[in-house]
Amino acid sequence: QVQLVESGGGLVQPGGSLRLSCAASGFAFSTYAMSWYRQAPGKERELVARIASSSVSTNYADSVKGRFTISRDNTKNMVYLQMNSLQPEDTAVYYCKVVRLGNNYWGQGTQVTVSS
């Protein structure tokens, strides 16, 4: 079955960096686009970044452009989110997602807290 496991979250000071990882299994990873979403307390879940199956294209939310970078390693079934210049408004639970055969699959999420 499809399984997504995020890791790499934590507490970081404003201006700091974190790298999130998502380990995927149970499907043909290299043939699917992958996305990172986040959900802050009291807010709806929002798309942060998306990467095509072959990494040929990436898309970002306006709020993270120039600060976050999504990447993937199809040999390891991994997708990453490098987050730089983190701000308190980036505090959220970050989720990895794949859409397969019309179904949304989510990981359990990893908490990112940006605070001094």
C-alpha positions in Angstrom: 0.0 0.0 0.0 1.0 3.6 -0.5 3.1 4.9 2.4 4.6 8.3 2.9 6.7 9.1 6.0 7.9 12.6 6.6 10.9 13.6 8.8 13.2 16.5 9.5 10.9 18.9 11.3 11.8 20.7 14.5 12.2 24.0 16.3 14.3 26.6 14.5 14.9 30.3 15.0 13.8 32.9 12.5 16.2 33.1 9.6 17.2 29.5 10.1 16.9 26.5 7.8 15.5 23.0 7.8 15.4 20.2 5.4 12.3 18.0 5.3 12.4 14.5 3.9 9.6 12.2 2.7 10.2 8.5 2.2 7.7 6.9 -0.3 6.8 3.3 -0.8 4.1 1.1 -2.3 3.8 2.7 -5.7 5.9 3.5 -8.7 7.4 6.7 -7.2 9.3 7.8 -10.3 6.2 8.1 -12.3 4.2 10.4 -10.0 4.4 14.1 -9.2 4.9 14.8 -5.5 3.8 17.7 -3.4 4.5 19.3 0.0 1.6 20.9 1.9 1.4 22.6 5.2 -1.3 23.3 7.8 -1.0 26.0 10.5 -3.2 26.0 13.5 -6.7 27.3 12.7 -5.9 27.5 8.9 -6.6 25.3 6.0 -4.0 23.0 4.5 -2.2 24.7 1.7 0.1 23.7 -1.2 3.7 24.7 -0.6 5.5 23.1 -3.5 5.1 20.5 -6.2 7.6 18.6 -8.3 7.0 16.7 -11.5 7.8 13.0 -11.8 11.1 13.7 -13.6 11.9 16.9 -11.8 11.5 18.8 -15.0 9.1 21.3 -13.4 8.5 22.7 -10.0 5.9 25.0 -8.6 5.8 27.0 -5.4 3.4 29.0 -3.3 4.1 32.7 -3.6 4.8 32.9 0.1 7.8 30.5 -0.2 9.3 31.4 -3.6 13.0 32.1 -3.3 13.2 30.5 0.1 12.1 26.9 -0.3 13.3 24.3 -2.8 11.6 21.0 -3.6 13.7 18.2 -5.0 13.5 14.4 -5.4 15.7 11.4 -5.7 13.9 8.7 -7.8 16.7 6.2 -7.0 15.8 6.4 -3.3 12.1 7.1 -3.5 12.6 10.3 -1.6 11.3 13.9 -1.9 12.8 16.8 0.0 11.9 20.3 1.0 14.8 22.6 1.7 13.5 25.6 3.7 15.7 28.6 4.2 15.1 32.0 5.8 12.3 30.6 7.9 9.9 32.9 9.4 7.3 32.5 12.3 4.5 32.3 9.7 6.1 29.2 8.3 5.2 27.4 11.5 2.9 24.5 10.6 2.7 20.8 10.2 4.2 19.8 6.8 2.8 17.0 4.8 3.9 15.0 1.8 1.3 14.0 -0.7 0.8 11.9 -3.8 -2.3 11.6 -6.0 -2.5 8.1 -7.4 -5.5 6.8 -9.4 -7.6 9.7 -8.3 -6.9 9.2 -4.6 -5.0 11.5 -2.3 -2.4 9.9 -0.1 -0.8 11.8 2.8 1.9 11.2 5.3 1.5 11.7 9.0 3.2 15.1 8.9 6.1 16.7 10.6 5.9 19.7 12.8 8.0 22.8 11.9 8.1 25.6 14.6 9.9 28.8 13.9 10.3 30.8 17.0 13.0 32.7 19.0 
